[in-house]
Every structure is written in structure tokens, then in C-alpha cells.
């Protein structure tokens, strides 16, 4: 699923990107698939 499928109406899932806001303790996990990984942004 990607932004093109969403824009063409072939998908109802809204693409959100790959950045998550983390509040609290730092995370040490690396989450990904097919060499695409999530990046973390620490929230205050």
C-alpha cells in the first residue's frame, strides 16, 4: 500500500510515514522490514 493507491481510491488505509513519537523512556528496538526502518522522535 502506498500513497498512490490511496490517492487513486484503491485503498482506504491512510499512509502515515515511518516516524513515531515516543514519550518516556528511550527505546532500544529497531523495527523494520525489507530494509525500511521506523525512526523515533522523542516527545516532551
N, C-alpha and C positions, 0 to 999 in steps of 0.2 A: 504494500500500500504506500502510495506517495502523494504528494501534493497535486500532481496532475490528475490522478484518479479522482481525488476529492473534488477538484475544480470542475471536472467533466461530469460529475454526478454518479460515477461508478462505485463510489464508496461513501459510507456515512461516517467513517472514522475520521476525526479531525487530527491531522498531524500536529504533534506538539513539540517537535525538536528533540534534542538529546541532552538537555541541561536540567538538572534537578536542584532545587533549593533545599539545603539541609540545615536544620536548626538543632542546636545542642552539640553533642559530641561529634568529633570528626569521624568519618567513615574510612575504613581501610580496604573496602571492597572495590574491585574493578569489574564492572558489569558490562558485557558486550557480546556481540555475535557477528561473525564474518568480518572481523577487524574493524567494526564500528562500535565505539565505546561511549558510555554516558560520561559526561563531565559534571562535576559537582560545583555548586556555588553556595558558599556558606551564608546563611541568612542571620541577621541580628535579631 
